[in-house]
């Protein structure tokens, strides 16, 4: 349900607002990865499914930095 509200929110945002949010989220990821030290980030199956559904809509020039599949893959 939260994802549905996120999509609705995106529809009302300008391109500049979207870019700013992407930059802020990328910075948050960087900070969290730094706090993890050498530990790898783990995605759940639902995380992977959501990302796959969203990312297939992006141009192929976009990339997502993802960890290698863990033992729970």
Predicted model as a PDB file, atoms N, CA, C, CB and O in Angstrom, pLDDT in the B-factor column:
MODEL        1                                                                  
ATOM      1  N   UNK A   1       0.823  -1.184   0.000  1.00 65.00           N  
ATOM      2  CA  UNK A   1       0.000   0.000   0.000  1.00 65.00           C  
ATOM      3  C   UNK A   1       0.875   1.260   0.000  1.00 65.00           C  
ATOM      4  CB  UNK A   1      -0.941  -0.008   1.208  1.00 65.00           C  
ATOM      5  O   UNK A   1       0.566   2.239  -0.679  1.00 65.00           O  
ATOM      6  N   UNK A   2       1.956   1.224   0.759  1.00 71.00           N  
ATOM      7  CA  UNK A   2       2.860   2.373   0.825  1.00 71.00           C  
ATOM      8  C   UNK A   2       3.429   2.687  -0.545  1.00 71.00           C  
ATOM      9  CB  UNK A   2       3.994   2.112   1.819  1.00 71.00           C  
ATOM     10  O   UNK A   2       3.582   3.854  -0.903  1.00 71.00           O  
ATOM     11  N   UNK A   3       3.747   1.642  -1.320  1.00 71.00           N  
ATOM     12  CA  UNK A   3       4.301   1.848  -2.656  1.00 71.00           C  
ATOM     13  C   UNK A   3       3.293   2.547  -3.572  1.00 71.00           C  
ATOM     14  CB  UNK A   3       4.725   0.506  -3.266  1.00 71.00           C  
ATOM     15  O   UNK A   3       3.674   3.358  -4.415  1.00 71.00           O  
ATOM     16  N   UNK A   4       2.022   2.233  -3.404  1.00 74.00           N  
ATOM     17  CA  UNK A   4       0.985   2.882  -4.217  1.00 74.00           C  
ATOM     18  C   UNK A   4       0.941   4.379  -3.925  1.00 74.00           C  
ATOM     19  CB  UNK A   4      -0.399   2.245  -3.948  1.00 74.00           C  
ATOM     20  O   UNK A   4       0.816   5.190  -4.843  1.00 74.00           O  
ATOM     21  N   UNK A   5       1.043   4.743  -2.657  1.00 74.00           N  
ATOM     22  CA  UNK A   5       1.052   6.158  -2.297  1.00 74.00           C  
ATOM     23  C   UNK A   5       2.316   6.841  -2.821  1.00 74.00           C  
ATOM     24  CB  UNK A   5       0.949   6.324  -0.771  1.00 74.00           C  
ATOM     25  O   UNK A   5       2.269   8.004  -3.223  1.00 74.00           O  
ATOM     26  N   UNK A   6       3.428   6.137  -2.819  1.00 75.00           N  
ATOM     27  CA  UNK A   6       4.679   6.695  -3.339  1.00 75.00           C  
ATOM     28  C   UNK A   6       4.542   6.997  -4.824  1.00 75.00           C  
ATOM     29  CB  UNK A   6       5.855   5.724  -3.096  1.00 75.00           C  
ATOM     30  O   UNK A   6       5.018   8.031  -5.292  1.00 75.00           O  
ATOM     31  N   UNK A   7       3.905   6.117  -5.558  1.00 74.00           N  
ATOM     32  CA  UNK A   7       3.706   6.334  -6.994  1.00 74.00           C  
ATOM     33  C   UNK A   7       2.817   7.552  -7.219  1.00 74.00           C  
ATOM     34  CB  UNK A   7       3.083   5.081  -7.659  1.00 74.00           C  
ATOM     35  O   UNK A   7       3.106   8.380  -8.083  1.00 74.00           O  
ATOM     36  N   UNK A   8       1.747   7.665  -6.454  1.00 77.00           N  
ATOM     37  CA  UNK A   8       0.861   8.818  -6.592  1.00 77.00           C  
ATOM     38  C   UNK A   8       1.592  10.125  -6.288  1.00 77.00           C  
ATOM     39  CB  UNK A   8      -0.346   8.669  -5.670  1.00 77.00           C  
ATOM     40  O   UNK A   8       1.366  11.140  -6.947  1.00 77.00           O  
ATOM     41  N   UNK A   9       2.459  10.090  -5.299  1.00 77.00           N  
ATOM     42  CA  UNK A   9       3.240  11.276  -4.942  1.00 77.00           C  
ATOM     43  C   UNK A   9       4.179  11.670  -6.079  1.00 77.00           C  
ATOM     44  CB  UNK A   9       4.044  11.023  -3.655  1.00 77.00           C  
ATOM     45  O   UNK A   9       4.357  12.855  -6.363  1.00 77.00           O  
ATOM     46  N   UNK A  10       4.779  10.671  -6.727  1.00 78.00           N  
ATOM     47  CA  UNK A  10       5.701  10.951  -7.833  1.00 78.00           C  
ATOM     48  C   UNK A  10       5.009  11.636  -9.005  1.00 78.00           C  
ATOM     49  CB  UNK A  10       6.349   9.663  -8.308  1.00 78.00           C  
ATOM     50  O   UNK A  10       5.624  12.434  -9.713  1.00 78.00           O  
ATOM     51  N   UNK A  11       3.736  11.325  -9.210  1.00 78.00           N  
ATOM     52  CA  UNK A  11       3.011  11.902 -10.339  1.00 78.00           C  
ATOM     53  C   UNK A  11       2.889  13.415 -10.227  1.00 78.00           C  
ATOM     54  CB  UNK A  11       1.634  11.284 -10.442  1.00 78.00           C  
ATOM     55  O   UNK A  11       2.782  14.105 -11.241  1.00 78.00           O  
ATOM     56  N   UNK A  12       2.903  13.935  -9.006  1.00 82.00           N  
ATOM     57  CA  UNK A  12       2.743  15.375  -8.803  1.00 82.00           C  
ATOM     58  C   UNK A  12       4.072  16.118  -8.688  1.00 82.00           C  
ATOM     59  CB  UNK A  12       1.925  15.623  -7.565  1.00 82.00           C  
ATOM     60  O   UNK A  12       4.083  17.346  -8.598  1.00 82.00           O  
ATOM     61  N   UNK A  13       5.181  15.398  -8.691  1.00 82.00           N  
ATOM     62  CA  UNK A  13       6.497  16.029  -8.518  1.00 82.00           C  
ATOM     63  C   UNK A  13       7.069  16.507  -9.852  1.00 82.00           C  
ATOM     64  CB  UNK A  13       7.474  15.049  -7.856  1.00 82.00           C  
ATOM     65  O   UNK A  13       6.859  15.878 -10.889  1.00 82.00           O  
ATOM     66  N   UNK A  14       7.786  17.614  -9.813  1.00 86.00           N  
ATOM     67  CA  UNK A  14       8.489  18.084 -11.006  1.00 86.00           C  
ATOM     68  C   UNK A  14       9.736  17.228 -11.213  1.00 86.00           C  
ATOM     69  CB  UNK A  14       8.866  19.597 -10.879  1.00 86.00           C  
ATOM     70  O   UNK A  14      10.163  16.515 -10.304  1.00 86.00           O  
ATOM     71  N   UNK A  15      10.310  17.299 -12.394  1.00 86.00           N  
ATOM     72  CA  UNK A  15      11.532  16.544 -12.673  1.00 86.00           C  
ATOM     73  C   UNK A  15      12.662  16.968 -11.738  1.00 86.00           C  
ATOM     74  CB  UNK A  15      11.959  16.737 -14.137  1.00 86.00           C  
ATOM     75  O   UNK A  15      13.435  16.129 -11.276  1.00 86.00           O  
ATOM     76  N   UNK A  16      12.759  18.254 -11.461  1.00 87.00           N  
ATOM     77  CA  UNK A  16      13.801  18.745 -10.550  1.00 87.00           C  
ATOM     78  C   UNK A  16      13.635  18.187  -9.147  1.00 87.00           C  
ATOM     79  CB  UNK A  16      13.784  20.265 -10.499  1.00 87.00           C  
ATOM     80  O   UNK A  16      14.617  17.841  -8.491  1.00 87.00           O  
ATOM     81  N   UNK A  17      12.380  18.098  -8.682  1.00 86.00           N  
ATOM     82  CA  UNK A  17      12.121  17.524  -7.363  1.00 86.00           C  
ATOM     83  C   UNK A  17      12.501  16.049  -7.325  1.00 86.00           C  
ATOM     84  CB  UNK A  17      10.647  17.698  -6.985  1.00 86.00           C  
ATOM     85  O   UNK A  17      13.044  15.560  -6.335  1.00 86.00           O  
ATOM     86  N   UNK A  18      12.209  15.352  -8.412  1.00 86.00           N  
ATOM     87  CA  UNK A  18      12.554  13.930  -8.489  1.00 86.00           C  
ATOM     88  C   UNK A  18      14.064  13.729  -8.456  1.00 86.00           C  
ATOM     89  CB  UNK A  18      11.969  13.305  -9.762  1.00 86.00           C  
ATOM     90  O   UNK A  18      14.562  12.826  -7.784  1.00 86.00           O  
ATOM     91  N   UNK A  19      14.785  14.570  -9.180  1.00 87.00           N  
ATOM     92  CA  UNK A  19      16.245  14.479  -9.193  1.00 87.00           C  
ATOM     93  C   UNK A  19      16.797  14.747  -7.796  1.00 87.00           C  
ATOM     94  CB  UNK A  19      16.847  15.476 -10.213  1.00 87.00           C  
ATOM     95  O   UNK A  19      17.695  14.041  -7.336  1.00 87.00           O  
ATOM     96  N   UNK A  20      16.265  15.757  -7.126  1.00 89.00           N  
ATOM     97  CA  UNK A  20      16.719  16.076  -5.769  1.00 89.00           C  
ATOM     98  C   UNK A  20      16.458  14.911  -4.821  1.00 89.00           C  
ATOM     99  CB  UNK A  20      16.021  17.344  -5.250  1.00 89.00           C  
ATOM    100  O   UNK A  20      17.302  14.590  -3.984  1.00 89.00           O  
ATOM    101  N   UNK A  21      15.303  14.282  -4.947  1.00 86.00           N  
ATOM    102  CA  UNK A  21      14.999  13.146  -4.087  1.00 86.00           C  
ATOM    103  C   UNK A  21      15.924  11.972  -4.375  1.00 86.00           C  
ATOM    104  CB  UNK A  21      13.548  12.723  -4.263  1.00 86.00           C  
ATOM    105  O   UNK A  21      16.377  11.301  -3.447  1.00 86.00           O  
ATOM    106  N   UNK A  22      16.208  11.717  -5.638  1.00 86.00           N  
ATOM    107  CA  UNK A  22      17.136  10.638  -6.003  1.00 86.00           C  
ATOM    108  C   UNK A  22      18.506  10.888  -5.400  1.00 86.00           C  
ATOM    109  CB  UNK A  22      17.248  10.507  -7.531  1.00 86.00           C  
ATOM    110  O   UNK A  22      19.121   9.977  -4.847  1.00 86.00           O  
ATOM    111  N   UNK A  23      18.984  12.119  -5.505  1.00 88.00           N  
ATOM    112  CA  UNK A  23      20.291  12.450  -4.939  1.00 88.00           C  
ATOM    113  C   UNK A  23      20.302  12.273  -3.427  1.00 88.00           C  
ATOM    114  CB  UNK A  23      20.676  13.881  -5.298  1.00 88.00           C  
ATOM    115  O   UNK A  23      21.278  11.768  -2.870  1.00 88.00           O  
ATOM    116  N   UNK A  24      19.230  12.682  -2.758  1.00 90.00           N  
ATOM    117  CA  UNK A  24      19.143  12.520  -1.308  1.00 90.00           C  
ATOM    118  C   UNK A  24      19.119  11.041  -0.927  1.00 90.00           C  
ATOM    119  CB  UNK A  24      17.893  13.229  -0.762  1.00 90.00           C  
ATOM    120  O   UNK A  24      19.773  10.637   0.034  1.00 90.00           O  
ATOM    121  N   UNK A  25      18.376  10.241  -1.667  1.00 86.00           N  
ATOM    122  CA  UNK A  25      18.303   8.811  -1.369  1.00 86.00           C  
ATOM    123  C   UNK A  25      19.637   8.119  -1.625  1.00 86.00           C  
ATOM    124  CB  UNK A  25      17.207   8.153  -2.202  1.00 86.00           C  
ATOM    125  O   UNK A  25      20.031   7.235  -0.865  1.00 86.00           O  
ATOM    126  N   UNK A  26      20.329   8.511  -2.682  1.00 86.00           N  
ATOM    127  CA  UNK A  26      21.659   7.935  -2.948  1.00 86.00           C  
ATOM    128  C   UNK A  26      22.626   8.276  -1.826  1.00 86.00           C  
ATOM    129  CB  UNK A  26      22.214   8.442  -4.295  1.00 86.00           C  
ATOM    130  O   UNK A  26      23.451   7.447  -1.440  1.00 86.00           O  
ATOM    131  N   UNK A  27      22.528   9.496  -1.301  1.00 89.00           N  
ATOM    132  CA  UNK A  27      23.403   9.892  -0.190  1.00 89.00           C  
ATOM    133  C   UNK A  27      23.080   9.060   1.052  1.00 89.00           C  
ATOM    134  CB  UNK A  27      23.248  11.408   0.119  1.00 89.00           C  
ATOM    135  O   UNK A  27      23.988   8.635   1.766  1.00 89.00           O  
ATOM    136  N   UNK A  28      21.809   8.829   1.307  1.00 87.00           N  
ATOM    137  CA  UNK A  28      21.419   8.002   2.455  1.00 87.00           C  
ATOM    138  C   UNK A  28      21.989   6.596   2.314  1.00 87.00           C  
ATOM    139  CB  UNK A  28      19.881   7.943   2.589  1.00 87.00           C  
ATOM    140  O   UNK A  28      22.469   6.022   3.292  1.00 87.00           O  
ATOM    141  N   UNK A  29      21.943   6.040   1.116  1.00 83.00           N  
ATOM    142  CA  UNK A  29      22.492   4.709   0.887  1.00 83.00           C  
ATOM    143  C   UNK A  29      23.992   4.699   1.170  1.00 83.00           C  
ATOM    144  CB  UNK A  29      22.214   4.250  -0.558  1.00 83.00           C  
ATOM    145  O   UNK A  29      24.505   3.775   1.801  1.00 83.00           O  
ATOM    146  N   UNK A  30      24.690   5.731   0.701  1.00 84.00           N  
ATOM    147  CA  UNK A  30      26.130   5.832   0.938  1.00 84.00           C  
ATOM    148  C   UNK A  30      26.440   5.863   2.422  1.00 84.00           C  
ATOM    149  CB  UNK A  30      26.698   7.076   0.262  1.00 84.00           C  
ATOM    150  O   UNK A  30      27.348   5.172   2.884  1.00 84.00           O  
ATOM    151  N   UNK A  31      25.690   6.661   3.173  1.00 87.00           N  
ATOM    152  CA  UNK A  31      25.907   6.765   4.616  1.00 87.00           C  
ATOM    153  C   UNK A  31      25.624   5.426   5.296  1.00 87.00           C  
ATOM    154  CB  UNK A  31      25.016   7.872   5.220  1.00 87.00           C  
ATOM    155  O   UNK A  31      26.400   4.998   6.151  1.00 87.00           O  
ATOM    156  N   UNK A  32      24.546   4.769   4.937  1.00 86.00           N  
ATOM    157  CA  UNK A  32      24.208   3.483   5.547  1.00 86.00           C  
ATOM    158  C   UNK A  32      25.251   2.422   5.234  1.00 86.00           C  
ATOM    159  CB  UNK A  32      22.841   3.017   5.073  1.00 86.00           C  
ATOM    160  O   UNK A  32      25.611   1.627   6.102  1.00 86.00           O  
ATOM    161  N   UNK A  33      25.740   2.405   3.992  1.00 84.00           N  
ATOM    162  CA  UNK A  33      26.780   1.430   3.635  1.00 84.00           C  
ATOM    163  C   UNK A  33      28.056   1.696   4.432  1.00 84.00           C  
ATOM    164  CB  UNK A  33      27.078   1.480   2.116  1.00 84.00           C  
ATOM    165  O   UNK A  33      28.727   0.759   4.865  1.00 84.00           O  
ATOM    166  N   UNK A  34      28.385   2.954   4.623  1.00 87.00           N  
ATOM    167  CA  UNK A  34      29.565   3.307   5.409  1.00 87.00           C  
ATOM    168  C   UNK A  34      29.390   2.837   6.851  1.00 87.00           C  
ATOM    169  CB  UNK A  34      29.818   4.833   5.362  1.00 87.00           C  
ATOM    170  O   UNK A  34      30.342   2.347   7.458  1.00 87.00           O  
ATOM    171  N   UNK A  35      28.201   2.979   7.401  1.00 88.00           N  
ATOM    172  CA  UNK A  35      27.942   2.566   8.776  1.00 88.00           C  
ATOM    173  C   UNK A  35      27.987   1.054   8.938  1.00 88.00           C  
ATOM    174  CB  UNK A  35      26.599   3.090   9.230  1.00 88.00           C  
ATOM    175  O   UNK A  35      28.258   0.553  10.029  1.00 88.00           O  
ATOM    176  N   UNK A  36      27.723   0.328   7.861  1.00 87.00           N  
ATOM    177  CA  UNK A  36      27.776  -1.128   7.917  1.00 87.00           C  
ATOM    178  C   UNK A  36      29.215  -1.645   7.963  1.00 87.00           C  
ATOM    179  CB  UNK A  36      27.049  -1.721   6.720  1.00 87.00           C  
ATOM    180  O   UNK A  36      29.453  -2.813   8.272  1.00 87.00           O  
ATOM    181  N   UNK A  37      30.149  -0.784   7.658  1.00 86.00           N  
ATOM    182  CA  UNK A  37      31.545  -1.220   7.629  1.00 86.00           C  
ATOM    183  C   UNK A  37      31.759  -2.152   6.455  1.00 86.00           C  
ATOM    184  CB  UNK A  37      31.939  -1.916   8.951  1.00 86.00           C  
ATOM    185  O   UNK A  37      31.401  -1.819   5.326  1.00 86.00           O  
ATOM    186  N   UNK A  38      32.328  -3.294   6.701  1.00 76.00           N  
ATOM    187  CA  UNK A  38      32.581  -4.254   5.632  1.00 76.00           C  
ATOM    188  C   UNK A  38      31.415  -5.171   5.360  1.00 76.00           C  
ATOM    189  CB  UNK A  38      33.774  -5.071   5.960  1.00 76.00           C  
ATOM    190  O   UNK A  38      31.470  -5.987   4.441  1.00 76.00           O  
ATOM    191  N   UNK A  39      30.356  -5.052   6.145  1.00 82.00           N  
ATOM    192  CA  UNK A  39      29.208  -5.939   5.982  1.00 82.00           C  
ATOM    193  C   UNK A  39      28.433  -5.615   4.709  1.00 82.00           C  
ATOM    194  CB  UNK A  39      28.286  -5.839   7.195  1.00 82.00           C  
ATOM    195  O   UNK A  39      28.316  -4.454   4.319  1.00 82.00           O  
ATOM    196  N   UNK A  40      27.911  -6.646   4.074  1.00 79.00           N  
ATOM    197  CA  UNK A  40      27.142  -6.448   2.852  1.00 79.00           C  
ATOM    198  C   UNK A  40      25.683  -6.133   3.158  1.00 79.00           C  
ATOM    199  CB  UNK A  40      27.234  -7.681   1.965  1.00 79.00           C  
ATOM    200  O   UNK A  40      25.119  -6.615   4.141  1.00 79.00           O  
ATOM    201  N   UNK A  41      25.091  -5.323   2.306  1.00 78.00           N  
ATOM    202  CA  UNK A  41      23.662  -5.037   2.395  1.00 78.00           C  
ATOM    203  C   UNK A  41      22.915  -6.258   1.879  1.00 78.00           C  
ATOM    204  CB  UNK A  41      23.277  -3.746   1.584  1.00 78.00           C  
ATOM    205  O   UNK A  41      23.310  -6.846   0.872  1.00 78.00           O  
ATOM    206  N   UNK A  42      21.855  -6.639   2.549  1.00 82.00           N  
ATOM    207  CA  UNK A  42      21.056  -7.796   2.130  1.00 82.00           C  
ATOM    208  C   UNK A  42      19.662  -7.357   1.708  1.00 82.00           C  
ATOM    209  CB  UNK A  42      20.964  -8.835   3.265  1.00 82.00           C  
ATOM    210  O   UNK A  42      18.973  -6.661   2.454  1.00 82.00           O  
ATOM    211  N   UNK A  43      19.252  -7.758   0.522  1.00 85.00           N  
ATOM    212  CA  UNK A  43      17.890  -7.502   0.066  1.00 85.00           C  
ATOM    213  C   UNK A  43      17.042  -8.743   0.301  1.00 85.00           C  
ATOM    214  CB  UNK A  43      17.871  -7.097  -1.432  1.00 85.00           C  
ATOM    215  O   UNK A  43      17.512  -9.867   0.128  1.00 85.00           O  
ATOM    216  N   UNK A  44      15.791  -8.533   0.696  1.00 91.00           N  
ATOM    217  CA  UNK A  44      14.853  -9.646   0.819  1.00 91.00           C  
ATOM    218  C   UNK A  44      14.313  -9.976  -0.572  1.00 91.00           C  
ATOM    219  CB  UNK A  44      13.688  -9.301   1.811  1.00 91.00           C  
ATOM    220  O   UNK A  44      14.557  -9.238  -1.527  1.00 91.00           O  
ATOM    221  N   UNK A  45      13.598 -11.056  -0.682  1.00 94.00           N  
ATOM    222  CA  UNK A  45      13.003 -11.407  -1.974  1.00 94.00           C  
ATOM    223  C   UNK A  45      12.013 -10.344  -2.421  1.00 94.00           C  
ATOM    224  CB  UNK A  45      12.310 -12.772  -1.895  1.00 94.00           C  
ATOM    225  O   UNK A  45      11.945 -10.019  -3.606  1.00 94.00           O  
ATOM    226  N   UNK A  46      11.241  -9.796  -1.481  1.00 92.00           N  
ATOM    227  CA  UNK A  46      10.284  -8.757  -1.864  1.00 92.00           C  
ATOM    228  C   UNK A  46      11.009  -7.482  -2.305  1.00 92.00           C  
ATOM    229  CB  UNK A  46       9.332  -8.448  -0.694  1.00 92.00           C  
ATOM    230  O   UNK A  46      10.532  -6.778  -3.195  1.00 92.00           O  
ATOM    231  N   UNK A  47      12.167  -7.178  -1.685  1.00 88.00           N  
ATOM    232  CA  UNK A  47      12.976  -6.032  -2.130  1.00 88.00           C  
ATOM    233  C   UNK A  47      13.416  -6.237  -3.572  1.00 88.00           C  
ATOM    234  CB  UNK A  47      14.212  -5.836  -1.212  1.00 88.00           C  
ATOM    235  O   UNK A  47      13.314  -5.328  -4.396  1.00 88.00           O  
ATOM    236  N   UNK A  48      13.905  -7.429  -3.871  1.00 88.00           N  
ATOM    237  CA  UNK A  48      14.381  -7.730  -5.226  1.00 88.00           C  
ATOM    238  C   UNK A  48      13.245  -7.662  -6.244  1.00 88.00           C  
ATOM    239  CB  UNK A  48      15.034  -9.117  -5.266  1.00 88.00           C  
ATOM    240  O   UNK A  48      13.427  -7.153  -7.350  1.00 88.00           O  
ATOM    241  N   UNK A  49      12.071  -8.176  -5.868  1.00 90.00           N  
ATOM    242  CA  UNK A  49      10.920  -8.154  -6.774  1.00 90.00           C  
ATOM    243  C   UNK A  49      10.498  -6.718  -7.065  1.00 90.00           C  
ATOM    244  CB  UNK A  49       9.740  -8.945  -6.173  1.00 90.00           C  
ATOM    245  O   UNK A  49      10.225  -6.371  -8.214  1.00 90.00           O  
ATOM    246  N   UNK A  50      10.443  -5.888  -6.032  1.00 86.00           N  
ATOM    247  CA  UNK A  50      10.064  -4.488  -6.216  1.00 86.00           C  
ATOM    248  C   UNK A  50      11.071  -3.773  -7.114  1.00 86.00           C  
ATOM    249  CB  UNK A  50       9.959  -3.773  -4.855  1.00 86.00           C  
ATOM    250  O   UNK A  50      10.686  -3.077  -8.053  1.00 86.00           O  
ATOM    251  N   UNK A  51      12.359  -3.943  -6.824  1.00 83.00           N  
ATOM    252  CA  UNK A  51      13.395  -3.285  -7.617  1.00 83.00           C  
ATOM    253  C   UNK A  51      13.364  -3.753  -9.074  1.00 83.00           C  
ATOM    254  CB  UNK A  51      14.776  -3.553  -7.010  1.00 83.00           C  
ATOM    255  O   UNK A  51      13.537  -2.949  -9.990  1.00 83.00           O  
ATOM    256  N   UNK A  52      13.147  -5.028  -9.283  1.00 85.00           N  
ATOM    257  CA  UNK A  52      13.080  -5.550 -10.652  1.00 85.00           C  
ATOM    258  C   UNK A  52      11.901  -4.927 -11.398  1.00 85.00           C  
ATOM    259  CB  UNK A  52      12.955  -7.094 -10.644  1.00 85.00           C  
ATOM    260  O   UNK A  52      12.026  -4.565 -12.568  1.00 85.00           O  
ATOM    261  N   UNK A  53      10.765  -4.803 -10.724  1.00 85.00           N  
ATOM    262  CA  UNK A  53       9.580  -4.227 -11.365  1.00 85.00           C  
ATOM    263  C   UNK A  53       9.800  -2.763 -11.725  1.00 85.00           C  
ATOM    264  CB  UNK A  53       8.363  -4.360 -10.450  1.00 85.00           C  
ATOM    265  O   UNK A  53       9.361  -2.310 -12.782  1.00 85.00           O  
ATOM    266  N   UNK A  54      10.471  -2.029 -10.860  1.00 81.00           N  
ATOM    267  CA  UNK A  54      10.705  -0.605 -11.105  1.00 81.00           C  
ATOM    268  C   UNK A  54      11.834  -0.399 -12.110  1.00 81.00           C  
ATOM    269  CB  UNK A  54      11.033   0.116  -9.792  1.00 81.00           C  
ATOM    270  O   UNK A  54      11.710   0.415 -13.026  1.00 81.00           O  
ATOM    271  N   UNK A  55      12.917  -1.122 -11.945  1.00 79.00           N  
ATOM    272  CA  UNK A  55      14.109  -0.879 -12.757  1.00 79.00           C  
ATOM    273  C   UNK A  55      13.951  -1.290 -14.216  1.00 79.00           C  
ATOM    274  CB  UNK A  55      15.273  -1.607 -12.166  1.00 79.00           C  
ATOM    275  O   UNK A  55      14.634  -0.738 -15.079  1.00 79.00           O  
ATOM    276  N   UNK A  56      13.082  -2.229 -14.513  1.00 78.00           N  
ATOM    277  CA  UNK A  56      12.940  -2.624 -15.917  1.00 78.00           C  
ATOM    278  C   UNK A  56      12.340  -1.494 -16.751  1.00 78.00           C  
ATOM    279  CB  UNK A  56      12.068  -3.882 -16.031  1.00 78.00           C  
ATOM    280  O   UNK A  56      12.397  -1.536 -17.980  1.00 78.00           O  
ATOM    281  N   UNK A  57      11.764  -0.483 -16.095  1.00 75.00           N  
ATOM    282  CA  UNK A  57      11.181   0.665 -16.785  1.00 75.00           C  
ATOM    283  C   UNK A  57      12.212   1.767 -17.075  1.00 75.00           C  
ATOM    284  CB  UNK A  57      10.044   1.234 -15.955  1.00 75.00           C  
ATOM    285  O   UNK A  57      11.935   2.687 -17.844  1.00 75.00           O  
ATOM    286  N   UNK A  58      13.397   1.674 -16.461  1.00 72.00           N  
ATOM    287  CA  UNK A  58      14.417   2.702 -16.632  1.00 72.00           C  
ATOM    288  C   UNK A  58      15.249   2.444 -17.879  1.00 72.00           C  
ATOM    289  CB  UNK A  58      15.319   2.768 -15.402  1.00 72.00           C  
ATOM    290  O   UNK A  58      15.362   1.303 -18.327  1.00 72.00           O  
ATOM    291  N   UNK A  59      15.835   3.503 -18.445  1.00 69.00           N  
ATOM    292  CA  UNK A  59      16.728   3.295 -19.596  1.00 69.00           C  
ATOM    293  C   UNK A  59      17.904   2.402 -19.201  1.00 69.00           C  
ATOM    294  CB  UNK A  59      17.247   4.654 -20.141  1.00 69.00           C  
ATOM    295  O   UNK A  59      18.306   2.381 -18.037  1.00 69.00           O  
ATOM    296  N   UNK A  60      18.443   1.683 -20.146  1.00 67.00           N  
ATOM    297  CA  UNK A  60      19.526   0.741 -19.842  1.00 67.00           C  
ATOM    298  C   UNK A  60      20.789   1.448 -19.353  1.00 67.00           C  
ATOM    299  CB  UNK A  60      19.851  -0.091 -21.072  1.00 67.00           C  
ATOM    300  O   UNK A  60      21.671   0.807 -18.782  1.00 67.00           O  
ATOM    301  N   UNK A  61      20.886   2.761 -19.569  1.00 64.00           N  
ATOM    302  CA  UNK A  61      22.061   3.493 -19.099  1.00 64.00           C  
ATOM    303  C   UNK A  61      22.042   3.680 -17.577  1.00 64.00           C  
ATOM    304  CB  UNK A  61      22.141   4.856 -19.790  1.00 64.00           C  
ATOM    305  O   UNK A  61      23.073   3.998 -16.985  1.00 64.00           O  
ATOM    306  N   UNK A  62      20.891   3.486 -16.944  1.00 63.00           N  
ATOM    307  CA  UNK A  62      20.794   3.594 -15.482  1.00 63.00           C  
ATOM    308  C   UNK A  62      21.276   2.290 -14.867  1.00 63.00           C  
ATOM    309  CB  UNK A  62      19.328   3.915 -15.027  1.00 63.00           C  
ATOM    310  O   UNK A  62      21.013   1.212 -15.401  1.00 63.00           O  
ATOM    311  N   UNK A  63      21.969   2.386 -13.765  1.00 62.00           N  
ATOM    312  CA  UNK A  63      22.420   1.185 -13.072  1.00 62.00           C  
ATOM    313  C   UNK A  63      22.053   1.272 -11.610  1.00 62.00           C  
ATOM    314  CB  UNK A  63      23.933   0.988 -13.236  1.00 62.00           C  
ATOM    315  O   UNK A  63      21.865   2.364 -11.072  1.00 62.00           O  
ATOM    316  N   UNK A  64      21.953   0.143 -10.975  1.00 60.00           N  
ATOM    317  CA  UNK A  64      21.685   0.069  -9.549  1.00 60.00           C  
ATOM    318  C   UNK A  64      22.837  -0.675  -8.916  1.00 60.00           C  
ATOM    319  CB  UNK A  64      20.319  -0.627  -9.247  1.00 60.00           C  
ATOM    320  O   UNK A  64      23.218  -1.755  -9.367  1.00 60.00           O  
ATOM    321  N   UNK A  65      23.381  -0.100  -7.881  1.00 62.00           N  
ATOM    322  CA  UNK A  65      24.471  -0.761  -7.170  1.00 62.00           C  
ATOM    323  C   UNK A  65      23.839  -1.767  -6.221  1.00 62.00           C  
ATOM    324  CB  UNK A  65      25.380   0.272  -6.397  1.00 62.00           C  
ATOM    325  O   UNK A  65      23.194  -1.380  -5.246  1.00 62.00           O  
ATOM    326  N   UNK A  66      24.017  -3.041  -6.493  1.00 57.00           N  
ATOM    327  CA  UNK A  66      23.412  -4.069  -5.659  1.00 57.00           C  
ATOM    328  C   UNK A  66      24.482  -5.021  -5.164  1.00 57.00           C  
ATOM    329  CB  UNK A  66      22.324  -4.833  -6.430  1.00 57.00           C  
ATOM    330  O   UNK A  66      25.485  -5.260  -5.837  1.00 57.00           O  
ATOM    331  N   UNK A  67      24.252  -5.563  -3.972  1.00 54.00           N  
ATOM    332  CA  UNK A  67      25.188  -6.569  -3.478  1.00 54.00           C  
ATOM    333  C   UNK A  67      24.966  -7.884  -4.199  1.00 54.00           C  
ATOM    334  CB  UNK A  67      25.040  -6.758  -1.960  1.00 54.00           C  
ATOM    335  O   UNK A  67      23.907  -8.113  -4.784  1.00 54.00           O  
ATOM    336  N   UNK A  68      25.957  -8.734  -4.154  1.00 54.00           N  
ATOM    337  CA  UNK A  68      25.820 -10.071  -4.722  1.00 54.00           C  
ATOM    338  C   UNK A  68      24.743 -10.818  -3.947  1.00 54.00           C  
ATOM    339  CB  UNK A  68      27.177 -10.845  -4.684  1.00 54.00           C  
ATOM    340  O   UNK A  68      24.489 -10.522  -2.779  1.00 54.00           O  
ATOM    341  N   UNK A  69      24.121 -11.775  -4.595  1.00 49.00           N  
ATOM    342  CA  UNK A  69      23.069 -12.535  -3.928  1.00 49.00           C  
ATOM    343  C   UNK A  69      23.626 -13.251  -2.713  1.00 49.00           C  
ATOM    344  CB  UNK A  69      22.429 -13.542  -4.893  1.00 49.00           C  
ATOM    345  O   UNK A  69      24.696 -13.859  -2.761  1.00 49.00           O  
ATOM    346  N   UNK A  70      22.884 -13.167  -1.634  1.00 51.00           N  
ATOM    347  CA  UNK A  70      23.316 -13.807  -0.382  1.00 51.00           C  
ATOM    348  C   UNK A  70      22.773 -15.205  -0.282  1.00 51.00           C  
ATOM    349  CB  UNK A  70      22.873 -12.994   0.829  1.00 51.00           C  
ATOM    350  O   UNK A  70      22.150 -15.699  -1.222  1.00 51.00           O  
ATOM    351  N   UNK A  71      22.999 -15.862   0.856  1.00 49.00           N  
ATOM    352  CA  UNK A  71      22.560 -17.239   1.033  1.00 49.00           C  
ATOM    353  C   UNK A  71      21.038 -17.392   1.039  1.00 49.00           C  
ATOM    354  CB  UNK A  71      23.123 -17.783   2.313  1.00 49.00           C  
ATOM    355  O   UNK A  71      20.528 -18.486   0.799  1.00 49.00           O  
ATOM    356  N   UNK A  72      20.297 -16.290   1.315  1.00 50.00           N  
ATOM    357  CA  UNK A  72      18.845 -16.397   1.352  1.00 50.00           C  
ATOM    358  C   UNK A  72      18.229 -16.131  -0.010  1.00 50.00           C  
ATOM    359  CB  UNK A  72      18.274 -15.435   2.373  1.00 50.00           C  
ATOM    360  O   UNK A  72      17.021 -15.907  -0.085  1.00 50.00           O  
ATOM    361  N   UNK A  73      19.004 -16.144  -1.097  1.00 43.00           N  
ATOM    362  CA  UNK A  73      18.498 -15.834  -2.441  1.00 43.00           C  
ATOM    363  C   UNK A  73      17.625 -16.954  -2.960  1.00 43.00           C  
ATOM    364  CB  UNK A  73      19.653 -15.584  -3.412  1.00 43.00           C  
ATOM    365  O   UNK A  73      17.111 -16.869  -4.076  1.00 43.00           O  
TER     366      UNK A  73                                                      
ENDMDL                                                                          
END                                                                             
